[in-house]
């Protein structure tokens, strides 16, 4: 007894349409992600104590925040509680991530700009040790 599994007809039609007609949308979306990535990294790099390399193939930045004097996990807590911005502490990605946070930049400019404004404003104040 065998089981035959195939993609349903709707999924096949959607995949065909994406392959045949999705090129312009994909190009526009990738350009948008590059703009959001570059903007995010530049904004974070302009904040004293943060170093943000440009990622090449992900919608996340992983800036080093070790110079701020708190761990990435602690900074994530502070930003969530006091700036109302959700970022992830880097220790979840292994010991080397201890002094990092992870930020998703795959959103629109108004949301991203406000989140970075809030992060920057909070980091102008002293951080608890």
N, C-alpha and C positions, 0 to 999 in steps of 0.2 A: 504494500500500500504506500503510495507516494502522495505528497502534497505538492500541488503546483501553485506557486505564488507569483503574482505579477502586479505591477503598478496599475492602479485603477485608471480608467479612461480619462477622468478629469485631471489627474496628476500628469498623465502623459501629454495631454493638450497644453497644460500650463508649462511643462518643461519645454515643449516644442516652441511655444510662443516666446518664452524667455530666451531660448537659444537663437531664434530667428529675428526677434525684434527688441531684445533687451539691451543690446549694446549701448545705445545712447544713454539709457537710464543708468546702466552700470558705470559708464564713463563719468557721468555727472555726479553720481554718488561717491565714487572714488575721489574725485576732485574735491568734493565737500569734505570728506574725511581727512584728506591732506590739509585743507585749510584749517579744520578744527584741531588737528594734531599740531600744526605749526603754531597756531595761536595759543594753544594750551601750554606747549613747551616754552614759548617765549614769555608768556605771562608768569609761569612758575619760575623760570630762570631769572626773572627780574626781581624776585622776592629774595632778600638776603637770607642765606642759609639753605636755600634749595637749589639743587642741581638736577636738571631734567634733560636727559638725552632723548633724541628723537627715536621713537620706535619705527621699525621698518614694515612690520606686517601684523599689526594688531590695533584694535581701537582703544588701547589703554596706554597711558604713560605710567612710568614707574620711577618717579623722582626720588633722589636721595635727600632725606631730610635730617640726616644725622647731625649736621652742624647746628641744628636748632636746639639740641640738648635734651630732646625727648625721643623715645622710640617711635617708629612708624605706627605701631598699634596704639600708643598713647595719644599721638597726634590725631589719629582717626577718631578716637573717643572725644577729644577736645573739639574737633571740627563738627562732629555730629551734635554734641550737646550745646556748644556755644555759637557756632556759625550756621548750624542747621544744614550742613553739607555732608553727604554720605560719600566717604572714600573708604578704601580697605587698607588695613594695616598689612605691611609687607611680610611679616613673619609667617603668614599663612602659606607663603610660597617658598619656604625653606629658611634656614638660618641666615643665609646671605641677604635675605630681604628685611632683616630686623630694622634697619634704618631707612626703610622706604615706605611709601604709600602707593596705592594703585588708584588711578582715576580713569573713569570711562569718559572719553571725549566724543562718543558717537551720539550726538544730540544736536539740537539747533543752537545757533549763536546766542540768542537771548538767554537761554537757560545756562549755557556754558559760561557766558560772560558774567552773569549774576553769581554763579557758584564761585568763580575765580575772584570776583570782587569780595565776596564774603570771606573766602580763605585769606586773601591779602589783608583785609581789614582786621581779622582775628590775629594774624601773625604780626601785626604792628604792636600788639599788646604783649606784655611779658607772659611766658608760658610757665605753668607750674612745674616744679621739678619732680 
